[in-house]
Amino acid sequence: MSILTGVLDGWKSAVEAHEPERVADHFTEDAIFQGLHPYSVGRAGVAAYYAAQPLGMTADYRVEETRRLAEDVILGYVSVDFAFTDRPTLPVHLSVVVRRVGDTWLIAHYQVSRL
């Protein structure tokens, strides 16, 4: 779980700093990304998605389940509360697959669903 938490802590930090390119750096080059809008593949789509998010958005998460699918692949099921300055908090479920690329763990698949 510490590997997944490390990846998600970096993602959360970049999201809350409203730094879309840094958010995208936590994803693989070919990541499949499904937020609450049409999906994209690759870091450019991730960066564009987070660039469109409002300033002040926060992402408080809790890892619910993890499974090690292979030595270099971990599946995570996560509850996330996205909070905003001007509207109610949005609770979602997040499924992620993180994969080791060299010495770094990156998000290869990201799928959000509303509660």
HELIX and SHEET records of a PDB file:
HELIX    1   1 SER A    2  GLU A   16  1                                  15    
HELIX    2   2 PRO A   20  ALA A   24  1                                   5    
HELIX    3   3 ARG A   43  ALA A   51  1                                   9    
SHEET    1   A 6 SER A  40  VAL A  41  0                                        
SHEET    2   A 6 PHE A  27  GLN A  34 -1                                        
SHEET    3   A 6 THR A 104  ARG A 114  1                                        
SHEET    4   A 6 LEU A  90  VAL A 101 -1                                        
SHEET    5   A 6 VAL A  73  ALA A  83 -1                                        
SHEET    6   A 6 THR A  58  ALA A  70 -1                                        
END                                                                             
